[in-house]
Amino acid sequence: MHSPDSIAVIGGGPAGLMAAEVLAAAGHTVTVYDAKPSVGRKFLLAGKGGLNLTHSEPFEPFLGRFGSRAAQLAPLLRGFDADALREWAAGLGIETFVGTSGRVFPKDLKAAPLLRAWLHRLRAAGVKFAMRHRWTGWAEDGALRFETPDGGERRMQARATLLALGGASWPQLGSDGAWAPWLAERGVGIAPLQAANCGFDVGATAAHADGPGWSERFAREFAGQPIKPVALATDGFAYRAGEFVVTASGIEGSLVYAASSALREQIARKGSATLYLDLLPQLTPERVLAEVRHPRGSRSLSSHLKSRLHLNALKLGLLHELLTREQMLEPATLAGALKALKLTLHAPRPVAEAISTAGGVRFEALTDDLMLQALPGVFCAGEMLDWEAPTGGYLLTASFASGRAAAQGLARWLAGHPPPDWRGELPPIRRVTVTSPRLQTLA
């Protein structure tokens, strides 16, 4: 199939859909291709626990969440920041609110109403959708190749292509990283895809010296339970309070996700990572030591710690898992462990289990407009780019912002590359009425 005037957006997640919206608003013919029967599957799953769209913190700390790639993402996020995202959602009829943590959610905490309203607007703007079309790279003549629902192959010549294929996490929802070798073969710089915002398996413990992993007793009693309040610190990650969850083989959850980049780098560098847990972040070390040394009479040590420090069964179990009997019975050592309990991590969980991925198309392989230098006319956006951020709305915001920026870059590129049959002035851009004031500026 040949549609030389059509733009192909490959990937129906937030980045791809935002790109399609911007391009359609500028009057271009756009088709969104996706391997799954419907778009936005990872977006919908992420919204099951309450869709965290973005974060309300000021721009500079917000940008700082992107670590070593903050400089590359700065212009994208300035072009479409948290306030712009909330305004865009309002244009779809979705009211948002700021939670106590500063995170921003739809008022009904659901993703489906937003996605339905968005798809309605995209279709009204003329965006077409080709579902169950799995992209498999390029043919010899440069045509895009797709596996089709009937098991056959479809080829399509696009005027320009925007790839928004995601990373390699949650492959059952469509993001499997299969695109990486196809781009690498064509000279595109790719950083290896790795688990980000992921859980970790623990190494050997005092109660399970043959490790890695928790002892059978600890895993049986406490897997799935949250540890809170707690604080965490490790090399490359400053002390921060929050909570996380014990798993059958290790730990996961928001506080662990926030530290995942630092932990992953330690494991890659040293073979393991060491973190320190403050089980009593609300108390000073002096207060903890005083309470541990308080005479306990005939009470057991566990009863004493429950009474004096209000330790629950999980925190007590963690102490018994990680400390020897001798360490438990030495007051200064025990008090020190309550404020800085050493935990060794053996490995990150597999990338398929991660919330997101690090690595992907290196920014050095892109122009400022997010076009691949090795493949003119091919643009990239979303999680397939080489950046990572903690959960908290940062991932979604950057995906939206990069989709918008890549689409704007693609439109600028097209303005300088008219269709092959161009014989005169370009036709006037068709105006599309949209409800968001910010998007109206793109039309």
N, C-alpha and C positions, 0 to 999 in steps of 0.2 A: 504494500500500500504506500502510495506517495502523496504526501500532503505538504508541499514545500513552504506553504505559508503558515503552517501550524507550529506552535511551540509545544514541546513535550516536557511535561513535569513528571518525573518518575519518583514516586513515593507520595503516599497520601496521608502523611502525618502533619503535625502543625506547621513545619517549615514548608513543605510542599504545598499545602492548602493556602498558606499565606502568600506564597509566591504566585500561585494561580490567581488569587484575588487581585493582587497588585497588577499583574499583567493584563487580566481581563478588564480591569478598571481603566487601563491605558488603551484599550481598544484592540488588543491582540487576540488571536484565536488560540485557545489553550485546551489541551487534553491532559488530564491527570491519569497516569497509569499506576496501578498497584497490583501486587501479586495476590492479595487477599480478596475475598468476596465483597468487602466493604472497607472504607477508609477509616482512619483514626482509631484503630484497634488498641494500640498501646495507650493512646490518649484516654480512651474510655476506661481501660483497666486502671490507669493511674488515678482516675477520678472516683474509683469505687470507695476509697477511704475519705473522700472529700477533696475535690479538685483544687490543688494548690497552684493557682495560676501564676503568681508572682510574689514579690516581697516588697514591703512598704519602706524599708530602710533607705536612707539618703543614698544618692547615686555613687559617691566615692566608695563607701564600704560595700555597696552592692557590687560594684565593679571588681573590688578586691577579692570577691569570692571565686573569681576565675583564675586566680593564681598567675602562673607564668604566661598565660594567654590574655591577660587583661588588656594589654596594649592593643592587640589585634581586634578584640571584641569591643573596645571603647567606642569607635565610630558607629558600629552597628547598634549598640545599646543606646547611644545618644540619639540615634535616629528613631528608635522605638523602645522607649524605656517603660518602667512599670506603670507610670501614669498613662502613657499612651495605650498600653495593653488594657488597662481598666476602661479607658474611654472607648476603645475598640469593642470590648465586650458589651459595654452599655449600648453601643450602636446596634448590637444584635438583640437588645432587650434583656440582657443578663446583668442584673445588679450584683455588685461585689461588696465585700466587707473585709475589714482588717481584723484578724484574730489577735488574741492576747500575745502571741509570739511574733507578731508583725507580718505574718504570712497573709496573703490575700486569697480569698475564696469566693466562688459564686454564692449568692445568698442561699440557694437551695442545696449547696454543697455537691452538685451533680454535674457531670460532664456531658451527659446525653442531650439535655436541652440546648446547651451552647452549640454542640456539634450539629444538631438538627437545624437550628436557625442559620448556622454558617453555611451548610450545604444548600439550603434553600436559596440563600443569597448568591452563592456561587453559580448555581444552575440558572438563576434569573439573569446573571451577568453573561451567560453563554458558555461557561466552563463545561466541558464534556468529561465524562469519566469512563475509563476502560478498566473494569475490574477483572481479576484473575488473569492479569497479564504480567507475567514475571519477566523482568528485563534480564537478558543473558549476554549483554555486551553489544559489540558492533560487528556488522558484516564487513566483508572486504571493501565494499564500496562506501562504507561509512554509515550505512543504514542502521537504525536501532533494531535490535532483535528481541522478540518477546515470545515466550512460551504461552500459548493460548489455552483456554479452558478445555478445548477438544483434544489437547495433546499435540497440536500442530505448532507451526511457527508463523509469526507475523513479522513483517519487516516494514519499517516506517522511516521515511526521509523527513526529518524535522528541520525547520529553518534554524532553530536553536534548541538546546536541551538544558534543562535544569534538573540536577540530581539531588534528591533529598531522601536518601535511602536509609538513614538511621545508622546506628552502630552495629553491635553484634549481641546486644542483650535482648532477652525475651524473643528468641528466634521464632517461637511458635506464633508470634504476632506479626512477623514479617521482617524484622531487623536481624539478619543473620551474617552480615559482613561479607557476603559472597562477592560483592563488587570490588573488594580491595585488590585482588590479583589482576582483575581486568584493567583497572586503572594503572596499576604498577607496570603492567606489560607495555603500556603506552607512555611510559616515562614520567608518570605522576608520582611525586614523593608521598609515601604513605608511612605514617608512624604506626607501629604494631598496635592492634586493638587489644585493650586490656580491661579487666573489670574495674569499674568505678562505682562509688556508692554501693559497696558490696559488703558481705559478711566475711569473716575470717575464721579459719580453724585454729584452735589453740594447740600449742606444743605440749610437751610433757609437763605434768603437774606433780606436786608432792604426793598426791593420792593416786596418781597414775603415772609412775615414773617410767613405765615402758612406752608411754605416749607415741605419737601425738593424740590429743583428744582428752575430753573429760573422763573421769572414772565412770563406770557403768552406773553406779549409784547416783552420782550427782546428775548425770544426764537424764536418768529416769525420773528423778524427783523435780528437776527445775527447768528442763527444756521448755521453751515457750513463755517463760516468765520474765517480766521486765525488772531491771535493776534501776531503782530511783529512790531518792535523788542520788546522783553520782556525778563525779567529775573525772575527766580523763586528760592525760598529758603524755606526749611522746616526742621523740626527736623530730623537729619540723612541724610540730603542732602544739600550740600553747594551751595551757590549762583551760578547760572549758567544762561547764556544768551542763547536764542534760539527763538523758536516759538511753538505755539500750536493752537488748533482749538476749537472753541466753538461748542458744540453739543446741541441738543434739551433739554438735561437734565443735562449737565455738561461740561466737558472738555476732550480732548484727543490730541494726537499728540506727536511728538518726544520729546519735553521737558518734558511733563507729563510722557511719557513712561520711560524716564531716572530716574525719581523720584518715579516710581510706587512702588518699593519695600519698600521704606521708608514710603510712604503714606499708603500702604496696612497694614504695621505693626502698624502704628499709629491707624488706624481704628480698627484693631483687639484688640489693647491694651486699647484704650480710647473710642471707639464707633464712633469717627470722627477724621478727620485729618485737620490740619490748615496749609495753605501755605501762603506765602507772595509774591506778584507780584510787580516787579519794572516795571512800564509802560514806564519809560523813562531811560533805562539803560545807554544811551549815555550822560546823564546830571548828574551833581552833585546835592546833596540835596540843597546846597546853591543856585545854579542857579535856580532850580525849585521853591524854595520859593520866590526868587526875582521876577521871572516872574509871579507867582500867585499874588503877592502883587502889581505888577505894576498897576497903575490906569487904570481902564477900561472904565471910562466915561459912556456913555449911552449904551455901548454894553452889551449884555447878557453874563452870565458867560461862556456859551458854546462857544460863538463867541470869547470871550477873550482867552480861553484855546486853541482854534484852532489857533488863531493868534499868541499867544506868545509861545506856546509849541508844535504846530503842531499836536495836538491830533486828531485822526480820529474819525468817528462816533462810531465805535465799542468800542474804549477805553473810550470815553465819556459815552456811554451807560453802560459800566461796572461800571464806577464811580457812575452813578445814580442808578444802580442796587444794589450796595453794601454799599453805604453811605446814611445817612439820609440827609434831606434838610439842617438841622442845620450844619452838618459836611461839606457839600459842601460849605457853606457860610463862614466858618471859615478858613482863609487863611493858618494858620499853620497846621491845621488838614488836609486840602485838599492837601497841599504840601507833608505832611508825607505819606498820602495815595497813592499819585502818585508814591512814591518811595518804599512803602511797603503796598500794598493794601491787606487786610486780606480776604482770601477766605476759607470757611469751606467746606470740602468734606464729603459726607454722606456715600458713599459706592463705592467700585469698580464695574465696569460693569461685567456682567456674564462672567464666564471663557470661554464660547463658543465664545464670541466676541473678546477675547484677541488675540494678535499676538502670544504670547507664554505662557507657564505656568511655575510656580515655583512648587517645590515639585517633588515627584517621587521616584524612587528607591534610597535609601540612600547609599552613598558611603561606609558607615560602614557595609552595607550588602554585599559588593563586595570585592573580592581579588584585589590586585594591577593590575591584568590582566583584571579586569572588569567582572569576573565570579561571579555568585551568590554563596555565601558560602553555602546557604541552598540547592542549586540545582547544583551539579557539572556537568559541560558540558553545562551549560546555561549561556550565556554572554549577557550583555546589553550595549546599546550605544544610543547616541542622546539625544533628549529632554525628554525621559522617565527617565533620570537620574535626581537626585535632585540638579539642578543648575539653575541659571537664569542669564541673562545679558541683557543690553539695546540693542535696535536696533542699527545698524551701522556696520553690518557684523559680529558681535561677535557671534550671535546665529548660523549662518551657519558655521563659522570657527570651533566652538567647536563641532558641529554635525559631520562635516567631520573628525575632529581629533579624536573624541571618536570612530567613526566607524572604523577608521584605527587601533586605539590602541586595541579595542576589538577583531578585526580580528587577529591581531598579537598574542594577548593573547590566542585566541582560537587555532591558529596554534601551539603554544608552548604546549598547553595542549594536543592536539592530538598527538604530537610527543611522549608523555609519556603514551598515551593510545591507542595502536594500535587496529584495529578492532577485534571483537571476534574470527574470523576465522584465525587470524594471526598465521603463523606456522614458521616463520623465519624472516629474515631481512626485514625491510620495503622497498617497492619498491622505486626507485629513484624518487625524486620530478620532475614532468614535468615542463619544463621551458616554460614560455609564454612571447613572445616578446611584450613589451609595449613601448609607445612612450615617456612617461615621465621619465626623468633620475632618479627622486626620486623613482618612482614605480619600476624601473628596479632593484633597490637594494633589493626589497622585493621578486623578482622572484627566 
